[in-house]
Amino acid sequence: MTAAPAEPADDEPTAEELSYAAAFPPDPAPAQPSAGLNQPRRALIAAGEVVAVVALALVAVWAWNRGITKLAYPLEGREPLISTQYHGNWLGTAVGCVTIAAILLLDAVRQGVLAVRTRPGKAADADV
């Protein structure tokens, strides 16, 4: 006669449970929430970005005005011939400044929202 395999005690894990535990360790305990996104210093960053947006807008207007030149050729007995010259380097600079200013403005809004918003956990606790 063969002896039946001994069943493990209730408090001892089986080989299958041990292999599962080794393959999928338990999640670590949640750490205390850090100051991650909600940081008041972000308001200073947003203010600096708004200043940069204003400066870039002024540079863009200046560059655009330099990029367009009107020329008038007077003729006797007729109206003068007027032509417009476009300087691509100045117009490109103006478009580049406006593009960078738009990106900075979007980031300034994001930084401002992150500086003043409450965390979802705190908002959920306030409703209770």
Buried (B, 14 or more C-beta within 10 A) or exposed (E): EEEEEEEEEEEEEEEEEEEEEEEEEEEEEEEEEEEEEBBEEBBEBBBEBBEBBEEBBEBBEBBBEBBEEEEEEEEEEEEEEEEEEEEEEBBEBBBBBBEBBEEBBEBBEBBBEBBEEEEEEEEEEEEE
